[in-house]
Amino acid sequence: MKKVHTLLIIISILSLCSCQTKKEQSTDPYNVELVESKKITLPIEDKKDFLSRSIFQFEEDGKEFLSFGSFERRRQYEIILFDLEKEDVHKRIPFVYETLPAIRGIKSLNGSQSFLTFRHNRFRFSIIDGEGQLLKDFSTEPRDNMFICSLGGISYCYMPSFVIDSVLYFSASLQYREGVYKPHHWKEFPLFTSLDLRNGDIDWYMNYPSIFDHDVENPAGGYEFTYDYNYQQNRLVCSFIGYDSLMVTDDLHHMRWIDGKSRYLESRRPYVPESGNPEQTFTKLKEMGGYLHLMYDKYRDVYYRFVEHPCKLGFGEYWMNDPKAREFSIIIFDKDLNIIGETKFPGNKYFNKMSFIGRDGLYISENNWANPDFDKHKLVFACFKLENINK
């Protein structure tokens, strides 16, 4: 009888431990993380080519390519197409600077056959063919008392243009003619410009949301945003650099908000300057950290939100430049925009502004000046896959 009693006690203890373990697992919503699976190395001819503000993956004829906009060398613009399987250059597409000056971004419109090119602060973008020849040129004129600039095809701050029923949509970067933003102006500022590729008609969509209406006058930062379009769900998701929540729309008219806060940042709202010293203001903004890329992964049906963590600028670091050793993390959302994980990364290895999504995972550049293995003569990307941490 004593043995039976002892056995019952042991069974009860084991059952209790099992229940407690299950309870602990069920209370943690973060069950997925990004784990490095491999590296790829891409060759470059000029040491200045390791930096690009416009890199996007595309597929053609069953193969996977990376379009790499090389605009750093003065008057020697070109698009480099990398074969990701062979890890080699597939094709170079040069184009004439005088014909297409001040290129800011590029994006494939039809594989390697045609590309969209966006010009910085010139209200124009163009379509070129696979040989770099100009096919079409479009202009987006200023609207009323605002300057509306064409910004698209940029990955450095993730802003990929997208096409719905032959209408192209891209970010509408703005400047107010009077030079000062008042709270009531935000209701007039559009987030997106559209261009009908059939007839050239221009329109504007989705004015800035109400978070700017009442308590934000002439903010120094936080109104910048990144976005990505999910063609599978016809869903546009926007991430403001200085705001915790994500803005979601399924029809480009009606918006809703989704919790997107990082566990590594204090609650954020658009920042209002505390002084009239621009350098002091922008230094504080740089050190505060914030939300960078918002990227949709069509291969795994998840979203990634890049988070730059707070830091102090080191000696000799200037507020206009990126801190070389800033830590960051990536929040992972499922297809319904529930947070399922957040992975932290060291600040002395990766250059997260150069990232792209491929068949095998999320690729992040290791061309960081603070990386001990940095080599300006080659492009190195680490590929990360999703892994369930509860297995």
C-alpha positions as CSV (number, residue, x, y, z in Angstrom):
1,M,0.0,0.0,0.0
2,K,2.9,2.3,0.8
3,K,4.4,1.7,-2.6
4,V,1.1,2.5,-4.4
5,H,0.8,5.7,-2.4
6,T,4.3,6.7,-3.3
7,L,3.6,5.9,-7.0
8,L,0.5,8.1,-6.9
9,I,2.5,11.0,-5.5
10,I,5.2,10.7,-8.2
11,I,2.5,10.6,-11.0
12,S,0.8,13.7,-9.5
13,I,4.1,15.6,-9.5
14,L,4.9,14.6,-13.1
15,S,1.4,15.7,-14.2
16,L,1.7,19.0,-12.4
17,C,5.1,19.7,-14.1
18,S,3.7,18.7,-17.4
19,C,0.8,21.2,-17.0
20,Q,3.1,24.0,-15.9
21,T,5.3,23.4,-18.9
22,K,2.4,23.5,-21.3
23,K,1.1,26.7,-19.7
24,E,4.5,28.4,-20.0
25,Q,4.7,27.5,-23.7
26,S,1.2,28.7,-24.5
27,T,1.7,32.1,-22.9
28,D,4.6,33.0,-25.3
29,P,3.3,34.2,-28.7
30,Y,6.8,34.3,-30.1
31,N,7.4,30.9,-31.5
32,V,9.3,31.6,-34.7
33,E,12.7,33.0,-35.3
34,L,15.1,33.7,-38.2
35,V,18.0,31.3,-38.5
36,E,20.9,31.6,-40.9
37,S,20.9,28.8,-43.4
38,K,23.6,29.8,-45.9
39,K,25.6,32.6,-47.5
40,I,25.9,33.7,-51.1
41,T,28.7,35.8,-52.6
42,L,28.2,37.9,-55.7
43,P,31.1,39.4,-57.7
44,I,31.5,43.1,-58.4
45,E,34.0,44.9,-60.7
46,D,34.2,48.2,-59.0
47,K,34.6,48.7,-55.2
48,K,31.8,51.3,-55.3
49,D,29.3,48.8,-56.5
50,F,28.9,47.1,-53.1
51,L,26.3,49.8,-52.1
52,S,22.9,50.0,-53.9
53,R,19.7,51.8,-52.9
54,S,17.7,49.6,-55.2
55,I,17.8,45.8,-55.2
56,F,14.9,43.5,-56.0
57,Q,14.5,39.8,-56.7
58,F,12.5,38.5,-59.6
59,E,12.0,35.2,-61.4
60,E,12.1,34.5,-65.1
61,D,12.0,31.2,-67.0
62,G,12.2,29.2,-63.8
63,K,15.4,31.0,-62.7
64,E,15.9,33.5,-59.8
65,F,17.6,36.8,-60.4
66,L,18.6,39.9,-58.4
67,S,18.4,43.3,-60.1
68,F,21.0,45.6,-58.6
69,G,20.9,49.3,-59.4
70,S,24.4,50.6,-59.6
71,F,24.1,54.4,-59.4
72,E,27.1,55.4,-57.2
73,R,29.6,55.9,-60.0
74,R,29.1,59.3,-61.5
75,R,27.6,59.2,-65.0
76,Q,28.0,55.4,-65.3
77,Y,24.6,54.1,-64.4
78,E,23.7,50.5,-65.0
79,I,21.5,47.6,-63.8
80,I,23.4,44.5,-62.8
81,L,21.4,41.2,-63.1
82,F,22.8,38.5,-60.8
83,D,22.0,34.8,-61.3
84,L,21.4,33.8,-57.7
85,E,21.8,30.0,-58.3
86,K,25.2,30.5,-60.1
87,E,26.2,33.4,-57.8
88,D,27.4,35.3,-60.9
89,V,26.6,38.2,-63.1
90,H,24.0,37.3,-65.7
91,K,23.8,40.6,-67.6
92,R,24.8,44.2,-67.3
93,I,22.4,46.9,-68.6
94,P,24.1,50.3,-69.0
95,F,22.1,53.4,-69.9
96,V,23.0,57.0,-70.8
97,Y,23.1,59.4,-67.9
98,E,22.2,62.4,-70.1
99,T,19.0,60.6,-71.1
100,L,18.1,59.4,-67.6
101,P,19.7,61.7,-65.0
102,A,19.4,61.5,-61.3
103,I,18.1,57.9,-61.1
104,R,17.1,57.0,-57.6
105,G,15.5,53.6,-58.0
106,I,14.7,50.8,-60.5
107,K,12.4,47.8,-60.5
108,S,11.6,45.1,-62.9
109,L,8.4,45.6,-64.8
110,N,8.6,42.4,-66.9
111,G,11.5,40.2,-65.9
112,S,14.7,41.2,-67.7
113,Q,12.7,42.7,-70.6
114,S,11.7,46.0,-69.1
115,F,12.4,48.1,-66.0
116,L,10.9,51.2,-64.2
117,T,13.4,53.9,-63.4
118,F,12.5,56.6,-60.9
119,R,14.3,60.0,-60.8
120,H,15.0,61.9,-57.6
121,N,13.1,65.2,-57.2
122,R,12.3,65.5,-60.9
123,F,8.7,64.3,-60.8
124,R,9.5,61.8,-63.6
125,F,10.0,58.1,-64.2
126,S,10.7,56.1,-67.3
127,I,10.4,52.6,-68.7
128,I,13.5,51.2,-70.3
129,D,14.0,47.9,-72.2
130,G,16.5,45.1,-71.4
131,E,19.2,46.9,-73.3
132,G,18.8,50.2,-71.5
133,Q,16.9,52.0,-74.2
134,L,14.2,54.5,-73.3
135,L,10.7,53.2,-74.1
136,K,8.4,55.7,-72.3
137,D,8.8,58.8,-70.2
138,F,6.2,60.0,-67.7
139,S,5.8,63.1,-65.6
140,T,4.0,63.6,-62.3
141,E,3.3,67.3,-62.0
142,P,3.1,69.1,-58.6
143,R,-0.3,69.1,-57.1
144,D,-1.8,72.4,-55.9
145,N,0.5,73.9,-53.2
146,M,2.5,70.7,-52.8
147,F,5.5,69.1,-54.5
148,I,4.8,65.5,-55.2
149,C,7.9,63.5,-56.0
150,S,8.0,60.1,-57.7
151,L,9.5,57.6,-55.2
152,G,9.4,54.0,-56.1
153,G,11.7,51.1,-56.8
154,I,13.7,51.9,-53.7
155,S,14.8,49.2,-51.3
156,Y,17.2,51.2,-49.2
157,C,14.1,52.4,-47.5
158,Y,11.7,49.8,-48.7
159,M,9.3,51.3,-51.3
160,P,8.5,49.0,-54.1
161,S,6.1,50.2,-56.7
162,F,3.2,47.9,-57.5
163,V,0.7,47.5,-60.4
164,I,-3.0,46.8,-60.2
165,D,-5.0,46.6,-63.4
166,S,-2.4,48.5,-65.5
167,V,-2.2,51.2,-62.9
168,L,1.1,51.8,-61.2
169,Y,1.2,52.9,-57.5
170,F,4.2,54.4,-55.8
171,S,5.1,56.5,-52.8
172,A,4.3,60.2,-53.0
173,S,7.2,62.0,-51.2
174,L,6.1,65.5,-50.5
175,Q,7.3,69.0,-49.9
176,Y,5.0,71.9,-48.8
177,R,5.6,75.1,-50.7
178,E,5.3,77.2,-47.6
179,G,8.0,75.1,-45.9
180,V,6.1,74.5,-42.7
181,Y,3.7,71.7,-41.9
182,K,0.6,72.6,-39.8
183,P,-1.7,69.9,-38.3
184,H,-4.5,70.6,-40.8
185,H,-2.1,70.1,-43.8
186,W,-1.8,66.4,-43.1
187,K,-5.3,65.8,-44.3
188,E,-4.3,67.1,-47.7
189,F,-1.0,65.2,-48.1
190,P,-1.4,61.9,-50.2
191,L,0.6,58.8,-49.3
192,F,0.6,57.4,-52.8
193,T,0.6,58.6,-56.4
194,S,-0.9,56.4,-59.2
195,L,-0.2,56.5,-62.9
196,D,-2.3,54.7,-65.5
197,L,0.2,53.0,-67.8
198,R,-2.3,53.0,-70.6
199,N,-3.1,56.7,-70.9
200,G,-0.7,58.5,-68.4
201,D,-3.5,59.7,-66.1
202,I,-2.2,60.8,-62.6
203,D,-4.2,60.4,-59.3
204,W,-3.4,60.5,-55.6
205,Y,-4.5,58.0,-52.9
206,M,-4.8,57.7,-49.1
207,N,-4.0,60.9,-47.3
208,Y,-1.9,60.8,-44.1
209,P,-3.8,59.2,-41.2
210,S,-5.2,60.9,-38.2
211,I,-2.2,60.3,-36.0
212,F,-0.8,63.5,-37.5
213,D,-3.9,65.6,-37.4
214,H,-3.9,67.1,-34.0
215,D,-0.7,67.0,-32.1
216,V,2.0,67.0,-34.7
217,E,3.2,70.3,-36.1
218,N,6.2,70.4,-38.4
219,P,7.5,67.0,-37.2
220,A,11.2,66.3,-37.7
221,G,10.6,62.6,-38.4
222,G,8.2,59.7,-38.2
223,Y,6.0,60.6,-41.1
224,E,8.3,58.7,-43.5
225,F,7.0,55.2,-44.2
226,T,7.8,52.0,-46.0
227,Y,5.3,49.5,-47.4
228,D,4.7,46.3,-49.4
229,Y,1.8,45.0,-51.5
230,N,0.5,41.5,-51.0
231,Y,-0.9,40.4,-54.4
232,Q,-2.3,37.2,-52.9
233,Q,-4.6,39.1,-50.6
234,N,-4.8,42.4,-52.5
235,R,-3.5,44.0,-49.3
236,L,-1.3,47.0,-48.8
237,V,0.6,47.3,-45.5
238,C,2.4,50.5,-44.5
239,S,4.9,51.0,-41.6
240,F,5.6,54.5,-40.4
241,I,9.2,54.9,-39.1
242,G,8.1,56.6,-35.9
243,Y,4.8,54.8,-35.1
244,D,4.3,51.4,-33.4
245,S,1.2,50.2,-35.4
246,L,0.9,49.1,-39.0
247,M,-1.6,50.6,-41.3
248,V,-3.5,48.1,-43.5
249,T,-5.9,48.6,-46.4
250,D,-7.5,46.1,-48.8
251,D,-9.0,48.7,-51.2
252,L,-6.6,51.7,-51.1
253,H,-9.3,53.7,-49.4
254,H,-10.3,52.3,-46.0
255,M,-7.6,51.9,-43.4
256,R,-7.3,49.9,-40.2
257,W,-4.5,49.6,-37.6
258,I,-2.7,46.5,-36.5
259,D,-0.4,46.2,-33.4
260,G,3.2,46.1,-34.7
261,K,5.3,47.1,-31.6
262,S,8.8,45.8,-31.1
263,R,9.7,44.4,-27.7
264,Y,13.0,46.4,-28.0
265,L,11.5,49.9,-28.5
266,E,9.5,52.1,-26.2
267,S,6.2,53.2,-27.5
268,R,6.7,55.5,-30.5
269,R,4.7,58.4,-32.0
270,P,5.9,60.9,-34.6
271,Y,8.6,63.0,-33.0
272,V,8.1,66.7,-32.5
273,P,11.4,68.7,-32.2
274,E,12.1,70.1,-28.8
275,S,14.5,72.8,-30.0
276,G,15.3,74.8,-33.1
277,N,18.7,73.3,-33.5
278,P,18.4,71.0,-36.6
279,E,21.6,69.1,-35.9
280,Q,20.5,68.4,-32.3
281,T,17.1,67.3,-33.5
282,F,18.3,64.9,-36.2
283,T,21.0,63.5,-33.9
284,K,18.3,62.6,-31.3
285,L,16.1,61.1,-34.1
286,K,19.0,59.0,-35.3
287,E,19.7,57.8,-31.7
288,M,16.1,57.0,-30.9
289,G,15.8,54.2,-33.4
290,G,12.6,53.3,-35.2
291,Y,11.0,51.1,-37.8
292,L,12.7,50.6,-41.1
293,H,11.6,48.0,-43.8
294,L,8.2,46.4,-44.0
295,M,8.5,43.5,-46.4
296,Y,6.1,40.8,-47.5
297,D,7.5,37.3,-48.1
298,K,5.3,35.7,-50.8
299,Y,7.1,32.4,-50.5
300,R,6.3,31.8,-46.8
301,D,3.3,34.1,-46.6
302,V,4.7,36.2,-43.7
303,Y,5.7,39.8,-43.2
304,Y,9.0,41.2,-41.8
305,R,9.3,44.5,-40.0
306,F,12.9,45.7,-39.4
307,V,13.5,47.6,-36.2
308,E,16.6,49.8,-35.6
309,H,17.4,49.8,-31.9
310,P,18.3,53.0,-29.8
311,C,22.0,53.8,-29.8
312,K,24.5,56.6,-29.1
313,L,26.4,58.0,-32.0
314,G,30.1,57.3,-31.6
315,F,33.0,59.7,-31.9
316,G,33.2,61.0,-35.4
317,E,29.8,59.6,-36.4
318,Y,27.6,62.1,-38.1
319,W,23.8,62.2,-37.9
320,M,23.4,62.0,-41.7
321,N,25.2,58.7,-41.8
322,D,24.0,55.3,-40.5
323,P,25.7,54.2,-37.2
324,K,27.9,51.3,-38.2
325,A,27.3,49.2,-35.1
326,R,23.6,49.7,-34.4
327,E,21.7,46.6,-33.3
328,F,18.5,45.7,-34.9
329,S,15.7,43.1,-34.9
330,I,13.1,41.8,-37.3
331,I,9.5,41.3,-36.2
332,I,7.8,38.4,-38.0
333,F,4.0,38.5,-38.7
334,D,1.8,35.7,-40.0
335,K,-0.4,36.2,-43.0
336,D,-3.1,37.7,-40.7
337,L,-0.5,40.1,-39.3
338,N,-0.3,38.5,-35.9
339,I,3.2,38.8,-34.4
340,I,4.7,35.3,-34.2
341,G,8.4,36.2,-33.5
342,E,11.1,38.8,-33.2
343,T,14.8,38.0,-33.9
344,K,17.6,40.2,-32.7
345,F,20.8,40.8,-34.7
346,P,24.2,42.2,-33.7
347,G,25.1,45.6,-34.9
348,N,28.6,44.9,-36.2
349,K,27.9,42.4,-38.9
350,Y,24.9,43.2,-41.2
351,F,23.9,46.1,-43.3
352,N,20.1,45.7,-43.1
353,K,19.2,48.4,-45.5
354,M,20.4,46.1,-48.3
355,S,18.0,43.1,-48.0
356,F,15.8,41.1,-50.3
357,I,13.4,38.1,-50.3
358,G,14.2,35.0,-52.3
359,R,13.0,31.4,-52.8
360,D,15.3,30.2,-50.0
361,G,14.6,32.9,-47.4
362,L,15.3,36.5,-46.3
363,Y,18.7,37.7,-47.5
364,I,20.6,40.4,-45.5
365,S,23.8,42.1,-46.6
366,E,27.0,41.6,-44.6
367,N,28.7,44.5,-46.3
368,N,28.9,46.5,-43.1
369,W,32.0,48.6,-42.5
370,A,32.0,47.4,-38.9
371,N,32.1,43.8,-39.9
372,P,35.6,42.4,-39.4
373,D,35.1,40.2,-42.5
374,F,33.9,43.2,-44.7
375,D,35.3,43.1,-48.2
376,K,34.4,45.9,-50.5
377,H,35.3,43.8,-53.6
378,K,32.4,41.4,-53.2
379,L,28.8,41.3,-52.2
380,V,27.9,38.9,-49.4
381,F,24.4,38.1,-48.3
382,A,23.4,35.8,-45.4
383,C,20.2,33.9,-46.1
384,F,17.8,33.3,-43.1
385,K,15.0,30.8,-42.9
386,L,12.1,30.6,-40.5
387,E,12.4,28.1,-37.7
388,N,9.9,27.0,-35.0
389,I,11.6,27.5,-31.7
390,N,9.1,25.2,-29.8
391,K,10.1,22.1,-31.6
